[in-house]
């Protein structure tokens, strides 16, 4: 049984992964569909505004904090914890670190950076917008599944 500070660390990882999974799920299930229903100029402008807002402390604390907690759980588990739940803890950490943080850095952020370079209302933006929607959302589905999987793995480590 996990107890003491390691229990608290696991619960914090679980809550963080769950919060991030919820944000990503919201984007995959209705935000991106709502933006896709707008004319391209409005969709591009709205997504640019969302991307700026996402960088504020409220979300970044949860997203990057969960990344740090997942890394600490992985290191502590690998170095110290040989008891029941270790495999689930390592799996949860790997899912979050690679499936959430890694995919964000390698797939979603580059698409966001490309979107910043196009001016809403231009032919270039209208041409890029469908590609952005399709690719960004597909990678967001991966992040949603990874964060949910991390949350489930942390729960399984606790039982």
Legacy VTK file of the C-alpha trace (Angstrom):
# vtk DataFile Version 3.0
C-alpha trace
ASCII
DATASET POLYDATA
POINTS 159 float
0.000 0.000 0.000
1.239 3.437 -0.900
1.247 5.751 2.123
2.734 8.922 3.536
4.204 11.542 1.242
4.262 9.097 -1.663
0.490 8.661 -1.342
0.036 12.455 -1.430
2.334 12.737 -4.450
0.344 10.068 -6.283
-2.969 11.746 -5.469
-1.606 15.082 -6.714
-0.503 13.349 -9.940
-3.917 11.747 -10.264
-5.791 15.031 -9.771
-3.470 16.906 -12.142
-3.803 14.294 -14.883
-7.575 14.316 -14.405
-7.810 18.094 -14.691
-5.667 18.116 -17.826
-7.664 15.229 -19.305
-10.833 17.266 -18.748
-9.428 20.311 -20.539
-8.219 18.238 -23.459
-11.499 16.312 -23.606
-13.448 19.572 -23.755
-11.371 20.717 -26.703
-11.743 17.395 -28.514
-15.476 17.030 -27.948
-16.862 20.537 -28.447
-14.432 23.488 -28.544
-12.717 22.537 -31.799
-16.054 21.565 -33.383
-17.450 24.942 -32.382
-14.464 26.733 -33.885
-14.757 24.652 -37.058
-18.354 25.837 -37.454
-17.185 29.463 -37.653
-15.987 31.148 -40.830
-12.201 30.603 -41.113
-11.317 34.206 -40.242
-13.300 34.010 -37.008
-12.053 30.508 -36.166
-8.421 31.504 -36.671
-8.842 34.654 -34.579
-10.628 32.744 -31.809
-8.019 29.967 -31.671
-5.210 32.511 -31.574
-6.908 34.171 -28.602
-7.389 30.802 -26.889
-3.716 29.951 -27.390
-2.649 33.219 -25.742
-5.044 32.670 -22.853
-3.834 29.088 -22.349
-0.359 30.393 -21.525
-1.597 32.192 -18.427
-0.716 30.856 -14.970
-4.016 29.097 -14.190
-3.650 26.432 -16.887
0.146 26.408 -17.047
0.375 25.701 -13.298
-1.822 22.620 -13.700
-0.259 21.445 -16.973
3.416 21.999 -16.104
2.893 21.148 -12.440
1.439 17.801 -13.486
4.433 17.288 -15.759
6.792 17.907 -12.843
4.799 15.666 -10.489
4.731 12.875 -13.091
8.503 13.147 -13.505
9.035 13.030 -9.736
6.723 10.012 -9.421
8.678 8.244 -12.172
12.068 8.951 -10.595
10.980 8.053 -7.064
9.265 4.896 -8.299
12.218 3.826 -10.409
14.809 4.549 -7.721
12.997 3.745 -4.485
9.637 2.066 -4.878
9.733 -1.664 -5.574
6.384 -2.488 -4.033
2.970 -3.156 -5.472
1.800 -0.351 -7.744
5.198 0.478 -9.205
4.287 -0.634 -12.728
1.084 1.428 -12.661
2.973 4.472 -11.371
5.604 4.184 -14.093
2.923 3.669 -16.732
0.953 6.692 -15.526
4.050 8.852 -15.539
5.086 7.690 -19.013
1.598 8.332 -20.382
1.547 11.845 -18.980
5.142 12.765 -19.820
5.120 11.404 -23.370
1.441 11.440 -24.294
0.558 14.831 -22.812
3.680 16.921 -22.419
5.627 15.344 -25.289
2.747 15.492 -27.769
2.021 19.075 -26.753
5.611 20.140 -27.392
6.145 18.107 -30.562
2.713 18.301 -32.225
0.287 20.887 -30.864
2.643 23.795 -30.121
4.251 23.732 -33.599
0.772 23.936 -35.142
-0.105 26.800 -32.811
3.109 28.571 -33.835
2.227 28.120 -37.507
-1.246 29.530 -36.859
0.269 32.636 -35.252
2.083 33.355 -38.521
-1.090 33.590 -40.605
-3.300 36.658 -40.502
-6.970 35.931 -39.843
-9.082 36.878 -42.845
-6.406 36.141 -45.450
-6.503 33.464 -48.123
-3.480 31.838 -46.472
-5.357 31.542 -43.154
-8.467 30.159 -44.866
-6.334 27.558 -46.649
-4.430 26.526 -43.500
-7.403 26.481 -41.121
-8.910 23.080 -42.173
-5.489 21.420 -41.955
-4.844 22.992 -38.562
-8.229 21.860 -37.235
-7.773 18.286 -38.441
-4.166 17.809 -37.306
-4.365 19.742 -34.023
-7.546 17.936 -33.000
-6.136 14.509 -33.889
-3.105 15.136 -31.683
-5.370 16.517 -28.978
-7.268 13.212 -28.997
-3.944 11.510 -28.254
-3.341 13.895 -25.346
-6.845 13.269 -24.020
-6.386 9.499 -24.047
-2.900 9.773 -22.521
-4.004 12.045 -19.664
-6.994 9.814 -18.967
-4.764 6.751 -19.040
-2.307 8.405 -16.639
-5.155 9.206 -14.268
-6.425 5.605 -14.385
-2.919 4.215 -13.857
-2.422 6.402 -10.784
-5.781 5.234 -9.409
-4.797 1.599 -9.974
-1.508 2.204 -8.155
-3.460 3.350 -5.101
-5.816 0.356 -4.865
LINES 1 160
159 0 1 2 3 4 5 6 7 8 9 10 11 12 13 14 15 16 17 18 19 20 21 22 23 24 25 26 27 28 29 30 31 32 33 34 35 36 37 38 39 40 41 42 43 44 45 46 47 48 49 50 51 52 53 54 55 56 57 58 59 60 61 62 63 64 65 66 67 68 69 70 71 72 73 74 75 76 77 78 79 80 81 82 83 84 85 86 87 88 89 90 91 92 93 94 95 96 97 98 99 100 101 102 103 104 105 106 107 108 109 110 111 112 113 114 115 116 117 118 119 120 121 122 123 124 125 126 127 128 129 130 131 132 133 134 135 136 137 138 139 140 141 142 143 144 145 146 147 148 149 150 151 152 153 154 155 156 157 158
